Amino acid sequence: MLRRLAVFFLVLSLLAVIGFALVKLTERAGLMPDLSGFVTDVEIDMAAKGIELTHGNEGKLIWRLRAESASYDQEKGLVLVQTPNIDYFTQPSDKLLHVRAPQGSVHQESSEVHFWPEVTALYEKASLTAKEIMYDGQGLLTASGGAVVKQEGVTLMAPVMHFDLNARVFVAEGGVVVESGTDKIFTDPLKANAP
């Protein structure tokens, strides 16, 4: 993934240099008005619209991220994305986990991913909504801010839910409520193995 990001940002850098050169040439030729009085101390990192990033291993697609736009904050090492949609292919079954949100960020060094606000995740017949979802880059997905899971007439609500994608273990905590029809169960924590 880091190699693809490096190539992506190298291409963006080359485009930025070419664009800057074109602006300077048009200024010298008198084709562009002088805008220097309107721009003051604006730091521009890199940005792109309509992006798609993929990561695979041994010819197998592990995840695919699509976003409306992305920008890179070099100082923080963060890729900031607008309207991210990520497909994660769980191993070994290749079942699809789809996550979407209005905003997100990916930390370049640690591969940590953060989506917010009002995140939706779909996995087979289950749906998850939460204020935010964080992925630690090692296989732990954490949903917080009033997380709700719905599957086949059962609703599970908890302030925080953790999904260990490697061990396929689910833990809800902080005041768990399970509703099925008119029945309600209150428990804390709730731990289960994923199918």
C-alpha positions in Angstrom: 0.0 0.0 0.0 2.8 2.4 0.9 4.4 1.9 -2.6 1.1 2.7 -4.3 0.6 5.8 -2.1 4.2 6.9 -2.9 3.6 6.5 -6.7 0.2 8.3 -6.3 1.8 11.3 -4.5 4.8 11.3 -6.9 2.4 11.7 -9.9 0.5 14.4 -8.0 3.8 16.2 -7.3 4.7 16.0 -11.0 1.3 17.4 -12.0 1.7 20.2 -9.4 5.1 21.2 -10.8 3.8 21.1 -14.4 0.7 23.2 -13.3 3.0 25.7 -11.5 5.2 26.0 -14.6 2.2 26.5 -16.9 0.9 29.3 -14.5 4.3 31.0 -14.6 4.5 30.8 -18.4 1.0 32.3 -18.8 1.8 35.1 -16.3 5.0 35.9 -18.3 3.1 35.9 -21.5 0.5 38.3 -20.0 -2.3 35.8 -20.4 -3.1 35.7 -16.7 -3.8 38.6 -14.4 -1.6 39.1 -11.3 -3.5 37.4 -8.4 -0.7 37.8 -5.8 -2.7 40.4 -3.8 -5.5 37.9 -3.2 -3.4 34.9 -2.0 -1.6 35.1 1.3 0.3 32.3 3.1 -1.7 29.4 1.8 -0.1 26.0 2.4 -1.2 23.5 -0.2 -0.3 19.9 0.2 -1.6 17.5 -2.4 -5.2 16.7 -3.4 -7.0 14.5 -6.0 -10.6 14.0 -7.0 -12.2 10.6 -7.8 -9.6 8.3 -6.3 -9.4 4.5 -5.9 -6.7 2.7 -3.9 -6.4 -1.0 -3.6 -4.3 -3.4 -1.5 -3.7 -7.0 -2.2 -1.4 -9.9 -1.2 -0.3 -12.7 -3.4 -2.7 -11.8 -6.2 -5.7 -11.5 -3.8 -7.5 -8.3 -3.3 -7.6 -7.4 0.5 -9.3 -4.0 0.3 -10.4 -1.3 -2.1 -10.9 2.3 -1.1 -12.9 4.7 -3.3 -13.4 8.4 -2.4 -14.8 11.5 -4.0 -11.6 13.4 -3.2 -8.5 13.1 -1.1 -5.8 15.4 0.2 -2.5 14.7 1.8 -1.3 16.4 5.0 2.4 15.9 4.8 3.1 17.2 8.3 0.8 14.7 10.0 1.3 11.9 7.4 -2.5 11.7 6.9 -4.5 11.1 3.8 -7.8 12.8 4.3 -10.7 11.5 2.2 -14.2 12.8 1.4 -17.1 10.3 1.1 -14.9 7.2 1.5 -16.2 3.8 0.6 -14.1 0.8 1.5 -14.5 -2.8 0.6 -12.6 -5.2 2.9 -12.5 -8.9 1.8 -12.4 -10.9 5.0 -10.0 -13.8 5.1 -10.1 -16.7 4.4 -13.7 -16.6 3.2 -13.5 -13.4 1.0 -16.8 -12.3 2.4 -17.2 -8.5 1.8 -17.3 -5.9 4.6 -18.4 -2.6 3.1 -17.9 0.7 5.0 -19.0 4.2 4.0 -18.9 7.6 5.7 -18.9 11.3 4.9 -15.2 11.7 5.9 -12.2 9.7 6.7 -8.5 9.6 7.2 -5.7 7.1 6.7 -2.4 7.5 8.6 0.4 6.7 6.2 2.9 5.2 8.7 0.5 3.0 10.9 -2.2 2.3 8.3 -4.8 3.4 10.9 -8.1 4.4 9.3 -10.7 6.7 10.9 -14.2 7.3 9.5 -16.7 9.8 10.8 -19.6 10.9 11.3 -22.6 8.7 10.7 -20.7 5.6 9.4 -22.5 2.6 7.9 -21.0 -0.8 7.5 -22.6 -3.8 5.8 -21.5 -7.5 6.2 -23.7 -10.2 4.6 -27.1 -9.7 6.3 -25.9 -7.5 9.1 -25.7 -3.7 9.1 -23.8 -1.4 11.6 -24.2 2.3 12.1 -22.1 4.4 14.4 -20.8 8.0 14.9 -17.3 6.8 14.0 -15.3 3.7 13.1 -11.5 3.3 13.7 -9.3 0.6 12.2 -6.0 0.1 14.0 -4.1 -1.2 11.0 -3.6 -4.6 12.7 -7.1 -6.1 12.4 -9.1 -4.4 15.1 -12.1 -2.3 14.1 -13.8 -0.2 16.7 -17.2 1.4 16.3 -18.2 4.1 18.8 -20.8 6.8 19.5 -24.0 4.8 19.8 -23.2 1.8 17.7 -26.2 -0.2 16.4 -26.1 -3.6 14.7 -29.2 -5.0 12.9 -29.5 -8.5 11.6 -32.6 -10.6 10.8 -35.0 -9.0 13.3 -32.4 -8.6 16.1 -31.0 -5.2 17.1 -27.9 -4.8 19.2 -27.0 -1.4 20.7 -23.9 -0.4 22.6 -21.7 2.7 23.1 -18.6 0.8 21.8 -18.2 -2.3 19.7 -14.9 -4.0 18.8 -14.4 -6.4 15.9 -11.2 -8.4 15.7 -11.1 -9.2 12.0 -8.2 -11.7 12.5 -9.6 -13.7 15.3 -13.2 -13.1 14.1 -14.3 -12.1 17.6 -16.9 -9.4 18.4 -17.2 -7.5 21.8 -19.8 -4.9 22.7 -19.5 -2.9 25.9 -20.6 0.1 27.9 -24.2 -0.9 28.4 -25.4 -3.4 25.8 -29.0 -3.7 24.8 -30.3 -6.5 22.6 -33.8 -6.3 21.1 -35.7 -9.0 19.4 -39.4 -8.4 18.7 -40.8 -7.1 22.0 -38.0 -8.7 24.1 -35.1 -6.7 25.5 -31.9 -8.0 27.2 -29.5 -5.7 29.0 -26.0 -7.0 29.4 -22.4 -5.8 29.6 -20.1 -6.8 28.0 -21.3 -9.1 25.2 -18.7 -11.3 23.4 -19.3 -13.5 20.4 -17.4 -15.3 17.7 -18.2 -14.1 14.1 -19.4 -16.7 11.6 
